[in-house]
Amino acid sequence: MTFILLWICTFKNARLIDPKIRPEIHVNLLEKRDHQLFDFTLLGLGLQSVVALYGALWVYVLTGNRRLAALGALPPFLLNALYAGTHSLNGIMDVCAWLSYGVIHFVSPFLCAFWLWLFAPPGVVGAFAWCFGIQNCLGILTHLAFPTAAPWYGDQYGYPLPPGDYAMPGSPAGLVRVDRVLGTHLYENAFKASPLVFGAFPSLHCAFAVCCFLFVGSYSRVGRYLLGVYVLWQWWATMYLRHHWRLDLLGGLVYSAFAFTLFGPYLSARDAAFRQGRSGNTAWRRLFHGTRIEHVFDTKLIEYAELDPNMGP
């Protein structure tokens, strides 16, 4: 909880930092780099291939699974495909984007933590909290040290982009359309009062979703698919609502993957202790031990149960 509280406190009080000592705001850097990396040019395709290779290697080193490693190469290409679907606007898509960006985003860490407490080996939910807090602290520190403008900045102020100013209010960007649908000014007021306006890179919306995916996906095949869809949904929503560039999302993915990797040895140790019956049992098994629903969920834990069917609560 330490890093989570530190992240929240830093975000809430970011506006109190004297602008005189804060770094220059980069208003057009991300847009340029985004196009360099993701456009269909020789340079862009080469850079995407390098990113894909690193992603595949990371997954293979972490899991030793070649099929999963192939999936690790997909993010740069998936981001491009999703970006292509963000240019046409309509009310249904506005609501779909809002559900992911403005609703599920805020409850997903709590739902993930509850699921891990129920079904993952003892100690895993604690690792999730540490990982979640560390990635967000690293993200907020990057926002403060390397302030960058989101896509809405150009939409609102036009081109050529004016210099950034820490006194500028935030913008709800595409969420203003959701306000109209709901008949409120909820997001308009919230983003205008944001204490950290220039924090596009990395995307913590992406990092939230990826962190949940990595942890739940490690213990549930069904969860891997569901959370994978959620990650893609979140990526599309952030770009559709003009809150992030593709590069921001790639950055959020890297920050989350880095934090998760830090806890790889710990998670392996918890899994081994669970398989050997040295760490106690999951909350679900303790609650429903000896009943028909003790092993009802399709998770890695059921595979562990086959190794030691007599392990009690």
Summary of the structure (lengths in Angstrom):
residues: 313
radius of gyration: 21.0
end to end distance: 27.0
largest distance: 69.0
contacts: 980
relative contact order: 0.15
helix: 68%
strand: 2%
